[in-house]
Amino acid sequence: MEDMEVQENSPFYLHRLDSGIRAIITQSQAPVSYLGFMINAGSRDEKPSNYGLAHFIEHTIFKGTTTRNSRQIIDRIENIGGEINAYTTKEETTLYCCVPNKYVERAIELMTDMLFHPTFPEDKIDSERQVIIEEIESYKDSPAEQIYDDFEELVYGRHPLGHNILGTATHVKRFAASDAKRFMAEHYHSDGIVFFCHTTHPAERVCDWVQKHLYTVPYTSPRTPREKPDAYMVKRKPFVLKHHQAHCVAGNVVMDMFGNWKKIPVNMLNHIIAGPCMNSRLNLLLREKYGLVYNIESSVQHFCDTGLWSLYFGCDRNDIERCQELIEKDLKELCSTLLSNMQLRKYKMQIRGQLAIAAQSPENVILTYAKNYLHRNSLQTWEQLALKYEKINADTLQVVAQEYFAPDKLSWIAI
């Protein structure tokens, strides 16, 4: 195991195992610890013939290992009052626990067993297929969620980022243990795995436990580079309105997660346009002033080689054109008129407060650190991030708004 890296006055303790697996440990004063593994493999790594396989693996690693059955896996954590869960994104698969501090080593051992010794027993896979298919069908019943997948398909087309994470019932019915094992062998590379832990235990002790239970894991070579998306083209799909309420998404491709100076301004503009605060520009306009929408919100996703800004709103199907008109008018104003000093100060104060509040959720914080360490091999505290927002000026925001948020650069879809 390489020496632990501790930066002066830094809350992060970092080290790399001989296998190439990296670890990040942060200190806590709470009676519980949050810990897990994040793997650089997600739905964009699937082939068209196995869409949904990454998510299928996330479910079925709970069904048995070479030393445990599914009930023993669950009981190992839940019998001591802990929680264990997993999720899949476009680029990551994450397995994590929350346990009382005295059981951290127990959680490390269990998750190591699940990740590196799964058996995918056929009888358990058969029953879990039905669970996943039910998840797929229930998702289709929620147009407010389905519209995001439809928008990503519109923007990215046949690129792997364009298909949804759950896959299709047809694919799920075909998956076998051999498919899961093959995908893990191809994509679960040790240098693409991060162990994370937020705990009261000394970092050295946690490192010893990790080494103890992962010492047999071999180093595996770097992955094949992912396929990059094609150049973005504006696409406006004819609105197909199936319900009384129309669900709409507009958006544009933005930068990836690596270092572009425009990333902070884009995220600030997202906050200003329709971020989490009720006094965002479009919430004040469409909901508070005109009463046209119940919900309007925007979000930014940064992937390893692209990014996506999305604006969602739901309205009466008869009001969709009016909403679109108001949104485009406001975005044109944002692109053509500089924010005042008072407005800029207000938004910076809001963002700093939002970052401070988010920092009080240890689970979300350690998951964010793990993702940044996994992909970027770099970390920053919320205070360091807030300082970057403080440096933004109105001229910069206007330039970036013109590049990414001008109405003629947005794709649209509605159902």
Secondary structure, DSSP 8 states (H G I E B T S, - for coil): ----EE-TT-S-EEEE-TTS-EEEEEE--SSEEEEEEEES--GGGS-GGGTTHHHHHHHHGGGBBSS-BHHHHHHHHHTTT-EEEEEE-SS-EEEEEEEEGGGHHHHHHHHHHHHHSB---HHHHHHHHHHHHHHHHHHHT-HHHHHHHHHHHHHHTTSGGGS-SS--HHHHHH--HHHHHHHHHHH--GGGEEEEEEESS-HHHHHHHHHHHHTT-------------------B------SSEEEEEEEEEE--SS--TTHHHHHHHHHHHH-SSTTSHHIIIIIIIT--EEEEEEEEEE-SS-EEEEEEEEEEGGGHHHHHHHHHHHHHHHHHS---HHHHHHHHHHHHHHHHHHTT-HHHHHHHHHHHHHHHS----HHHHHHHHHT--HHHHHHHHHHHT-GGG-EEEE-
